[in-house]
Amino acid sequence: MRSSLIRSAQALFGTLTAQVVAAAVGGLALVGVYGAVSAAALAYGLVVLVVARCARLMRAEGRPTRRAEDWQRMHNGLVIAYGRLRAADLAREAVDLGLPVDATPVGLADATVSAAQQSSAPARSRRELACEAVGLLAFCLLIPADIALYSQDFVSWRQSVEWVGVGVVALCVGLYAWPLRWSLSPRASRRRMAWWGLPFVPALGLLVVGIRVYHPYLDPLREDRPRLAAERVLELPNNLVAAANSASVFDYARLLDQRGDSAQAIAFYRDGLQLDPRHDDVRARLAALQAPMNDAPGGPAMAGTAALPTDPQRSLWESDDVAVGIGRCAVDASLGQIDRAVVVLVPIGGVPEWLAGTVGAIVERELGVPACIAAPLTLPPHTRTHAVVFGRQWNLRSLLHAFQRQRKSLPVSPAKYVLLTPVDLHAADTNFRFANSYRWGALVSFARLGVMDGDRLSLARRTAKATLGALVRSFAVPMSADPHCVTSYSPSLPEFDAKGNRPNAETLALFRRAVRARDQRWAARSHAPGAQVQALGG
């Protein structure tokens, strides 16, 4: 079995150019180190593979077939050529061919023709070569595309592909290459043609249905593709995936702008900036479109055009030390006796006391909501090992389930919970998460925010900043389109550091309104005896 796999790999990679092999090795290295590779790079590699192999098949189809008389003619010519050599030259040729120095011209000709026959690929029929080209398209392009269409909410070149996706592509390429190990008999040739030819039509049909039914924004025959793509991005449940494809929203907004539909363009510009606020040109155009509305008597001040305060960019600390700590509390029935919203920090797995206290103090000072620290919880086992750089990771749900199991039941109260952990988090559709918001609170990881034994001030600032943004969003406050606001989108650590440290004026007003409404609902609530459990969800 192992030798068969080796022969299949040799048969496949022996046909590829050095550039294709280098790209494949580089892609696997990226996946091994970082756990993901861009979809564009993976698609480019597959296209290069298909083009290189098709070129090889075309050369094979045009190569003349050598018959027995051709080999005999070659042998006769070599005997004559070797017979004209001097004894010293003849001995040198014999050594080069691995023969004794006293080999005759006939022996040299036999060895040369035998080597040429072994290195010459047997002729294959034009029909078989055509079937292989069709199979190449089916296995290396159509089937991977079908899997993407039927397994993803949105398909684009801007997304990243993790181990599972790369493994699926490698499996498809391996299935294409598998028949290359079979014998060259007529029966094996018929099997190869069936293997390569049969999947093409179903794969093509699934591609057409997948585009027209599930992903119509990819249909080149539809004129409303820009609108469909923008609307699909805005409907995505995962904000990180949506932000990675925000260009589709901006493209449709620009199209509306060119058509003179300013109202719709403004709406899509704003929605796109909420997903990804790092576009100064879009912000400038949005301000220009909204200027007449804001200047009109009683005109509304749209988000993103009002004068932004400088507070969001001001540091969370003015000194070189971290903030003071906060008190402790228990997650029990006593929380049901409080009369207003409170933030309960719950450490999970090796959170330093000074860090939890600092985060709680910043929450109290910046948001005006009391905070306390609960007893730490035991960290569950990791859920996967992700590449070389990041090592072990924990799925978001595994920590939520651990909280549910260890707390058994949560008292009905106006409390918000912040699960704080040092481990690296991931979700089903993202490589990592700094934080995640829920109706009951937030889950915050500081695994990628610094080293606990290094710069404590930088780690504390980043962790508090991540907690502020996630906690504000847990009150149903939308992400801000203002890059100076702590709730704006930031896909990487440099962009996380560049954005504001606290909510801007608009976000803070929405947050305080949500807190007041929550406190009022709690005050008006009649505490039913059976209402004793508050489930984690949302």
KELUM-419163 format. One record per residue (C-alpha): residue number from 1; y, z, x. Coordinates in Angstrom, 1 decimal, always signed. Each point is the difference from the previous one (the first is absolute). Layout:
# KELUM-419163
     n       py       pz       px
   NUM        Y        Z        X
...
# end
This chain:
# KELUM-419163
     n       py       pz       px
     1     +0.0     +0.0     +0.0
     2     +2.4     +1.0     +2.8
     3     -0.7     -3.2     +2.0
     4     +0.6     -2.1     -3.2
     5     +3.4     +1.6     -0.5
     6     +0.9     -0.6     +3.7
     7     -1.0     -3.7     -0.4
     8     +2.1     -0.3     -3.1
     9     +3.0     +1.5     +1.7
    10     -0.5     -2.3     +3.0
    11     -0.3     -3.0     -2.3
    12     +3.2     +0.9     -1.8
    13     +2.2     +1.1     +2.9
    14     -1.2     -2.8     +2.2
    15     +1.9     -2.4     -2.3
    16     +3.3     +1.8     +0.1
    17     +3.0     -0.4     +2.2
    18     +1.1     +2.8     +2.4
    19     +3.1     +0.6     -2.1
    20     -2.1     +0.7     -3.1
    21     -2.3     +2.4     +1.8
    22     +3.1     +1.7     +1.5
    23     +1.6     +0.4     -3.4
    24     -3.2     +1.4     -1.5
    25     -0.4     +2.5     +2.8
    26     +3.7     +1.0     -0.3
    27     -0.4     +0.4     -3.8
    28     -3.0     +2.2     +0.4
    29     +1.8     +2.0     +2.7
    30     +2.9     +0.6     -2.4
    31     -2.3     +1.2     -2.8
    32     -1.9     +2.2     +2.4
    33     +3.2     +1.6     +1.3
    34     +2.2     +0.1     -3.0
    35     -2.5     -0.4     -2.9
    36     +1.7     -3.1     -1.4
    37     +1.1     -3.5     +0.7
    38     +2.5     -2.1     -1.9
    39     -1.3     -2.3     -2.7
    40     +2.0     -2.9     +1.4
    41     -1.6     +0.4     +3.5
    42     -3.5     +0.2     -1.6
    43     +0.7     -3.1     -2.1
    44     +1.4     -1.9     +3.0
    45     -3.1     +0.9     +2.0
    46     -2.3     -1.3     -2.7
    47     +2.0     -3.3     -0.4
    48     -0.2     -0.6     +3.8
    49     -3.7     +0.7     -0.1
    50     -0.5     -2.5     -2.8
    51     +2.1     -2.7     +1.7
    52     -1.7     +0.5     +3.4
    53     -3.5     -0.2     -1.5
    54     +0.9     -3.0     -2.2
    55     +1.3     -1.8     +3.1
    56     -3.3     +0.7     +1.7
    57     -1.9     -1.4     -3.0
    58     +2.0     -3.1     +0.0
    59     -0.7     -0.6     +3.7
    60     -3.7     +0.6     -0.6
    61     +0.0     -2.5     -2.9
    62     +1.6     -2.7     +2.2
    63     -2.3     +0.6     +3.0
    64     -2.6     -2.8     +0.4
    65     -3.6     +1.0     -0.2
    66     -2.1     -0.4     +3.2
    67     -3.3     -1.6     -0.5
    68     -3.1     +0.1     +2.2
    69     +0.8     -3.3     +1.7
    70     +3.5     +1.4     +0.8
    71     -1.6     +2.9     +1.9
    72     -2.4     -2.4     +1.7
    73     +2.9     -2.2     +1.1
    74     +1.8     +3.0     +1.3
    75     -3.1     +1.1     +1.9
    76     -0.4     -3.4     +1.6
    77     +3.6     -0.2     +1.1
    78     -0.3     +3.5     +1.6
    79     -3.1     -1.0     +1.9
    80     +1.8     -2.9     +1.5
    81     +3.1     +2.0     +0.8
    82     -2.0     +2.9     +1.7
    83     -2.1     -2.6     +1.9
    84     +3.2     -1.3     +1.7
    85     +1.0     +3.4     +1.3
    86     -0.6     +1.1     +3.6
    87     -2.6     +2.7     +0.6
    88     +2.6     +2.7     +0.6
    89     +1.9     -0.9     -3.2
    90     -3.2     -0.1     -1.9
    91     -1.0     +3.5     +1.2
    92     +3.4     +1.3     -0.9
    93     -0.4     -1.4     -3.6
    94     -3.4     +1.6     -0.2
    95     +1.4     +3.4     +0.9
    96     +2.7     -0.3     -2.6
    97     -2.6     -0.8     -2.6
    98     -2.2     +2.9     +1.1
    99     -2.8     -2.2     +1.4
   100     -1.7     +0.0     +3.4
   101     +1.9     -1.8     +2.7
   102     -2.8     -2.6     +0.3
   103     +0.3     -1.0     -3.7
   104     -0.3     -3.8     -0.7
   105     +2.6     -2.1     -1.8
   106     -2.4     -0.1     -3.0
   107     -0.1     +3.8     +0.0
   108     +3.7     +0.3     +0.2
   109     +0.4     -2.5     -2.9
   110     -2.5     +1.9     -2.1
   111     +1.9     +3.3     +0.5
   112     +3.4     -1.6     -0.7
   113     -1.2     -1.7     -3.2
   114     -1.8     +3.2     -1.2
   115     +3.2     +2.1     +0.5
   116     +2.1     -2.6     -1.9
   117     -2.5     +0.0     -2.8
   118     +0.1     +3.8     -0.3
   119     +3.8     +0.1     +0.0
   120     +0.3     -2.8     -2.5
   121     +0.2     +1.1     -3.6
   122     -2.6     -1.7     -2.2
   123     +1.5     -2.4     -2.5
   124     +0.8     +1.3     -3.5
   125     +0.5     -2.1     -3.0
   126     +3.4     -0.8     -1.4
   127     -1.0     +1.7     -3.3
   128     -0.9     +3.2     +1.8
   129     +3.3     +0.1     +1.9
   130     +1.9     -0.6     -3.2
   131     -1.9     +2.9     -1.7
   132     +0.9     +2.3     +2.9
   133     +3.7     -0.9     -0.3
   134     -0.2     +0.9     -3.7
   135     -1.8     +3.2     +0.8
   136     +2.6     +0.8     +2.6
   137     +2.8     -0.2     -2.6
   138     -2.0     +2.0     -2.6
   139     -1.1     +2.9     +2.3
   140     +3.0     +0.3     +2.3
   141     +2.8     -0.7     -2.5
   142     -0.9     -0.2     -3.7
   143     -2.3     +3.0     -0.2
   144     +2.3     +2.4     +1.9
   145     +2.9     -1.2     -2.2
   146     -2.1     +0.6     -3.1
   147     -0.8     +3.6     +1.1
   148     +3.7     +0.6     +0.6
   149     +1.0     -1.4     -3.4
   150     -2.5     +2.1     -2.0
   151     +0.4     +3.2     +1.9
   152     +3.8     +0.3     +0.6
   153     +2.9     +0.6     -2.5
   154     +2.2     -2.3     +2.1
   155     -0.9     -2.6     +2.6
   156     +2.4     -1.0     +2.8
   157     +0.2     -0.6     +3.7
   158     +2.2     +3.1     +0.5
   159     -2.8     +2.5     -0.6
   160     -2.3     +1.5     +2.6
   161     -3.8     -0.2     +0.0
   162     -2.1     +3.0     +0.9
   163     -3.5     +0.3     +1.3
   164     -1.6     -0.8     -3.3
   165     +1.9     -3.3     -0.3
   166     -0.6     -1.0     +3.6
   167     -3.7     +0.8     -0.5
   168     -0.2     -2.2     -3.1
   169     +1.6     -2.9     +1.9
   170     -2.4     +0.6     +2.9
   171     -3.0     +0.0     -2.4
   172     +1.2     -3.3     -1.6
   173     +0.3     -1.7     +3.4
   174     -3.4     +1.4     +1.0
   175     -1.6     -1.4     -3.2
   176     +1.5     -3.4     +0.8
   177     -1.4     +0.1     +3.6
   178     -3.4     +1.3     -1.0
   179     -1.7     -3.5     -0.6
   180     +1.0     -1.1     +3.5
   181     -2.9     +2.1     +1.3
   182     -2.6     -2.0     -2.0
   183     -2.1     -2.7     +1.5
   184     +0.9     -3.7     +0.0
   185     -2.9     -1.0     -2.2
   186     +0.7     -2.1     -3.2
   187     -1.0     +2.9     -2.2
   188     +2.4     +2.3     +1.8
   189     +2.7     -2.6     -0.3
   190     -0.4     -0.1     -3.8
   191     +0.2     +3.8     -0.1
   192     +3.2     -0.1     +2.0
   193     +1.6     -2.6     -2.3
   194     -0.9     +2.2     -3.0
   195     +1.3     +3.1     +1.6
   196     +3.4     -1.5     +0.9
   197     +0.4     -2.3     -3.0
   198     -0.9     +2.1     -3.0
   199     +2.7     +2.8     +0.3
   200     +2.9     -2.4     +0.2
   201     +0.4     -0.9     -3.7
   202     -0.4     +3.6     -1.3
   203     +2.4     +1.3     +2.6
   204     +2.5     -2.6     -0.8
   205     -0.3     +0.7     -3.8
   206     +0.4     +3.7     +0.6
   207     +3.1     -0.7     +2.1
   208     +1.6     -2.1     -2.8
   209     -0.8     +2.6     -2.7
   210     +1.2     +2.9     +2.3
   211     +3.3     -1.7     +0.5
   212     +0.7     -1.2     -3.5
   213     -1.2     +3.1     -1.8
   214     +0.5     +3.0     +2.3
   215     +2.7     -1.3     +2.5
   216     +2.0     -2.7     -1.7
   217     +2.9     +0.5     +2.4
   218     -2.2     -1.8     +2.6
   219     -0.5     -3.1     -2.3
   220     +2.0     -2.8     +1.6
   221     +0.1     -1.8     -3.3
   222     +2.1     +2.7     -1.7
   223     +3.7     -0.2     +0.2
   224     +0.4     +3.7     -0.9
   225     -1.8     +1.2     +3.1
   226     +3.0     +1.9     +1.5
   227     +0.4     +2.0     -3.2
   228     -3.7     +0.8     -0.3
   229     -0.1     +1.2     +3.6
   230     +3.0     +2.2     -0.4
   231     -1.2     +1.5     -3.2
   232     -3.5     +0.6     +1.4
   233     +1.4     +1.8     +3.1
   234     +2.2     +2.3     -2.2
   235     -3.1     +0.8     -2.1
   236     -2.1     +1.1     +3.0
   237     -1.1     +3.7     -0.3
   238     +0.1     +0.4     +3.8
   239     +3.6     +0.2     +1.2
   240     -1.0     -0.7     +3.6
   241     -1.7     -3.3     -0.9
   242     +2.9     -0.9     -2.2
   243     +2.5     +0.7     +2.8
   244     -2.0     -2.2     +2.4
   245     +0.5     -2.9     -2.5
   246     +3.6     +0.7     -1.0
   247     +1.0     -3.4     +1.3
   248     -1.5     -1.5     -3.1
   249     +2.5     +2.0     -2.1
   250     +2.9     -0.9     +2.2
   251     -0.9     -3.7     -0.1
   252     +0.0     +0.0     -3.8
   253     +3.2     +1.9     -0.1
   254     +1.6     -2.6     +2.2
   255     -1.3     -2.8     -2.2
   256     +1.5     +1.7     -3.1
   257     +3.3     +0.4     +2.0
   258     +0.1     -3.7     +0.8
   259     -0.6     -0.8     -3.7
   260     +3.0     +2.1     -0.9
   261     -2.0     +2.7     -1.8
   262     +1.8     +2.9     +1.6
   263     -1.2     +2.7     -2.4
   264     -3.7     -0.7     +0.7
   265     +0.7     -0.5     +3.7
   266     +1.6     +3.4     +0.2
   267     -3.0     +1.6     -1.6
   268     -2.5     -1.6     +2.4
   269     +2.3     +0.6     +3.0
   270     +0.0     +3.7     -0.9
   271     -3.7     +0.2     -0.7
   272     -0.7     -1.6     +3.3
   273     +2.3     +2.4     +1.9
   274     -1.9     +2.9     -1.6
   275     -3.1     -1.3     +1.6
   276     +1.6     -0.8     +3.3
   277     +3.6     +1.0     +0.6
   278     +0.2     -1.5     +3.6
   279     +1.9     -3.2     -1.0
   280     +3.7     +0.1     +0.7
   281     +0.5     -3.6     -1.1
   282     -1.6     +0.7     -3.4
   283     +2.1     +3.2     -0.4
   284     +3.2     -2.0     +0.8
   285     -0.9     -2.7     -2.5
   286     -0.8     +2.7     -2.6
   287     +3.4     +1.6     +0.6
   288     +1.7     -3.4     -0.4
   289     -1.7     -0.6     -3.4
   290     +0.7     +3.4     -1.3
   291     +3.6     +0.2     +1.1
   292     +1.4     -1.7     -3.2
   293     -2.0     +2.4     -2.2
   294     +1.2     +3.1     +1.9
   295     +3.6     -1.2     +0.0
   296     +0.0     -0.6     -3.8
   297     +1.4     +2.8     -2.1
   298     -2.8     +2.4     -0.8
   299     -2.4     -2.1     +2.2
   300     -3.0     +1.8     +1.3
   301     -0.4     +0.9     +3.6
   302     -3.3     -1.5     +0.9
   303     -2.4     +1.6     +2.5
   304     +0.5     -1.1     +3.5
   305     +3.7     -1.0     -0.4
   306     +1.7     +3.4     -0.4
   307     +1.5     +1.6     +3.1
   308     -2.9     +1.9     +1.6
   309     +0.6     +3.5     +1.3
   310     -0.6     +0.8     +3.6
   311     -2.2     +3.1     -0.8
   312     -3.3     -1.9     -0.1
   313     +0.3     -0.9     +3.6
   314     +1.1     +3.4     +1.2
   315     -2.6     +1.9     +2.0
   316     -2.1     +2.6     -1.8
   317     +0.9     +2.4     +2.8
   318     +3.2     +0.4     +1.9
   319     -1.5     +2.2     +2.7
   320     -3.0     -0.6     +2.4
   321     -2.2     +2.5     -1.8
   322     -2.1     -0.3     -3.2
   323     +1.0     +1.7     -3.3
   324     -1.1     +3.4     -1.1
   325     -3.2     +0.6     -2.0
   326     -0.6     +0.8     -3.6
   327     -2.1     +2.5     -2.0
   328     -3.7     -0.2     -1.1
   329     -1.5     -0.3     -3.4
   330     -3.4     -0.2     -1.7
   331     -1.3     -2.9     -2.1
   332     -1.1     +2.2     -2.9
   333     +1.2     +1.1     -3.4
   334     +3.2     +1.4     +1.4
   335     +1.4     -3.5     +0.3
   336     -0.1     -0.2     -3.8
   337     +2.6     +2.8     -0.1
   338     +2.7     -1.9     +1.8
   339     +2.9     -1.4     -2.1
   340     +0.9     -3.1     +2.1
   341     -1.3     -2.6     +2.3
   342     -1.4     +1.2     +3.3
   343     -1.6     -1.9     +2.9
   344     -3.2     +1.4     +1.3
   345     -1.0     -1.1     +3.5
   346     -3.8     -0.1     +0.5
   347     -1.1     -0.5     +3.6
   348     -3.3     -1.9     +0.5
   349     -1.6     +0.1     +3.4
   350     +1.9     +1.5     +3.0
   351     +3.6     -0.1     -1.1
   352     +2.2     +2.3     +2.2
   353     +1.8     +2.7     -1.9
   354     +3.3     -0.8     +1.6
   355     -0.3     -3.6     -1.2
   356     -0.9     +0.9     -3.6
   357     +2.8     +2.6     -0.1
   358     +2.5     -2.6     +1.3
   359     -0.9     -2.6     -2.5
   360     +0.3     +2.5     -2.8
   361     +3.4     +1.2     +1.2
   362     +1.3     -3.6     +0.1
   363     -1.3     -0.6     -3.6
   364     +1.8     +3.1     -1.2
   365     +3.3     -0.9     +1.8
   366     +0.1     -3.8     -0.8
   367     -1.4     -0.1     -3.5
   368     +0.9     +3.5     -1.3
   369     -3.5     +0.7     -1.1
   370     -1.7     +3.3     +1.0
   371     -3.1     -0.5     +2.3
   372     -2.8     +2.2     +1.3
   373     -3.2     -0.4     +2.1
   374     -3.5     +0.5     -1.5
   375     -3.1     +1.0     +1.9
   376     -1.4     -2.9     +2.1
   377     -3.0     -2.0     -1.2
   378     -3.1     -1.2     +1.9
   379     +0.1     -3.6     +1.1
   380     -2.8     -2.2     -1.4
   381     -2.0     -2.4     +2.3
   382     +1.7     -3.2     +1.0
   383     -0.8     -3.1     -2.0
   384     +0.1     -2.7     +2.7
   385     +0.6     -0.7     +3.6
   386     +2.8     -2.6     +0.2
   387     +0.3     -2.0     +3.2
   388     +0.7     +1.4     +3.5
   389     +3.6     +1.0     -0.3
   390     -0.2     +2.1     -3.2
   391     -3.6     +1.3     +0.1
   392     -1.0     +2.2     -2.9
   393     +1.8     -0.4     -3.4
   394     -0.2     +1.7     -3.3
   395     +0.3     -1.8     -3.4
   396     +2.7     +1.4     -2.2
   397     -2.5     +0.8     -2.7
   398     -2.1     +2.1     +2.3
   399     +2.8     +2.5     +0.5
   400     +0.9     +0.0     -3.6
   401     -3.6     +0.8     -1.0
   402     -0.1     +2.7     +2.7
   403     +3.1     +1.6     -1.6
   404     -1.5     -0.2     -3.5
   405     -3.3     +1.5     +1.2
   406     +1.5     +2.8     +2.0
   407     +2.6     +1.0     -2.6
   408     -2.5     -0.5     -2.9
   409     +2.8     +0.0     -2.6
   410     +3.8     -0.1     +0.3
   411     +2.1     +2.2     -2.3
   412     +2.3     -1.8     -2.5
   413     +3.4     +0.4     +1.6
   414     +3.1     -2.1     +1.0
   415     -1.1     +0.1     +3.7
   416     -0.3     -3.1     +2.1
   417     -2.6     +0.0     +2.8
   418     +0.5     -1.5     +3.4
   419     -3.3     -0.4     +1.9
   420     +0.9     +0.0     +3.7
   421     -2.5     -1.2     +2.6
   422     -0.2     -1.1     +3.7
   423     -2.8     -2.5     -0.6
   424     +0.5     -3.8     -0.3
   425     -0.1     -1.2     -3.6
   426     -1.1     -3.4     -1.4
   427     -0.5     -1.4     -3.5
   428     -2.3     -2.7     -1.3
   429     +2.5     -2.8     +0.5
   430     +2.1     +1.3     +3.0
   431     -0.7     +0.9     +3.6
   432     +2.1     +3.2     +0.0
   433     +2.4     +2.0     -2.1
   434     +2.8     +2.3     +1.1
   435     +0.1     +1.5     -3.4
   436     -1.0     -0.6     -3.6
   437     +1.7     +1.2     -3.3
   438     -1.7     +1.2     -3.2
   439     +1.1     +1.6     -3.2
   440     -1.0     +3.4     +1.3
   441     +1.7     -0.4     +3.4
   442     -0.8     -1.7     +3.2
   443     -2.4     -0.4     +2.9
   444     +1.7     -0.2     +3.5
   445     -1.6     -0.7     +3.4
   446     +1.8     +0.6     +3.3
   447     -2.9     -1.6     +2.0
   448     +2.3     -2.9     +1.1
   449     +3.3     +1.8     +0.0
   450     -0.3     +1.7     +3.4
   451     -2.1     +2.4     +2.1
   452     -0.1     +3.7     -0.9
   453     +0.0     +1.1     +3.6
   454     +2.8     -2.4     +0.9
   455     +3.5     -0.4     -1.5
   456     -0.1     +2.6     -2.8
   457     +3.4     -0.9     -1.2
   458     -0.8     -3.7     -0.5
   459     -3.3     +0.8     -1.7
   460     +1.7     +2.5     -2.3
   461     +2.8     -2.4     -0.9
   462     -2.4     -2.9     -0.8
   463     -2.4     +2.2     -2.0
   464     +2.8     +1.5     -2.1
   465     +1.5     -3.5     -0.5
   466     -3.4     -1.3     -1.2
   467     -0.4     +2.9     -2.3
   468     +3.5     -0.4     -1.5
   469     -0.6     -3.6     -0.8
   470     -3.5     +0.5     -1.5
   471     +1.1     +3.1     -2.0
   472     +3.0     -1.7     -1.5
   473     -2.1     -2.9     -1.2
   474     -2.5     +2.4     -1.6
   475     +2.7     +0.7     -2.6
   476     -0.2     -3.6     -1.1
   477     +3.1     -1.0     +2.0
   478     -0.5     -3.6     +1.2
   479     +0.2     -1.1     +3.6
   480     +3.5     -0.8     +1.0
   481     +1.3     -3.4     +0.9
   482     +2.4     +1.7     +2.5
   483     -1.5     +0.2     +3.5
   484     +2.1     +3.1     +0.6
   485     -1.9     +1.9     -2.6
   486     -3.1     +2.0     +0.9
   487     -2.0     -1.5     -2.9
   488     +0.4     -3.6     +1.3
   489     -3.0     -1.9     +1.2
   490     -1.0     +0.3     +3.7
   491     -3.2     -1.7     +1.2
   492     +0.1     +1.2     +3.6
   493     +1.1     +3.0     +2.0
   494     +3.2     -1.7     +1.5
   495     +1.1     -1.0     -3.5
   496     -0.8     +3.5     -1.2
   497     +2.2     +1.5     +2.7
   498     +2.8     -2.5     -0.8
   499     +0.3     +0.8     -3.7
   500     +2.0     +2.9     -1.4
   501     -1.1     +3.6     +0.3
   502     +0.7     +1.0     -3.6
   503     +0.6     -1.5     -3.5
   504     +3.2     -1.9     -0.5
   505     +2.4     +0.9     -2.8
   506     -1.6     -2.1     -2.6
   507     -3.6     +1.1     +0.8
   508     +1.0     +3.7     +0.2
   509     +1.7     -0.3     -3.4
   510     -3.2     -1.4     -1.5
   511     -2.0     +2.7     +1.6
   512     +2.1     +2.8     -1.2
   513     +0.0     -1.4     -3.5
   514     -3.9     -0.2     +0.1
   515     -0.2     +3.6     +1.2
   516     +2.3     +1.2     -2.8
   517     -2.1     -1.8     -2.5
   518     -3.2     +1.4     +1.4
   519     +1.4     +3.6     -0.1
   520     +1.2     -0.5     -3.6
   521     -3.4     -1.2     -1.1
   522     -1.6     +2.9     +1.7
   523     +2.4     +2.5     -1.6
   524     -0.6     -1.5     -3.5
   525     -3.7     -0.1     +0.4
   526     -2.1     +2.4     -2.0
   527     -2.8     +1.3     +2.3
   528     -3.2     -0.7     -1.9
   529     -2.8     +2.4     +1.0
   530     -2.4     -2.9     +0.7
   531     +2.4     -1.8     +2.3
   532     -1.2     +1.4     +3.3
   533     -0.8     -3.1     +2.1
   534     +2.2     -2.6     +1.5
   535     -2.0     -2.9     +1.5
   536     +1.0     -2.0     +3.0
   537     +0.7     -3.6     -0.9
   538     +2.4     -2.8     -0.2
# end
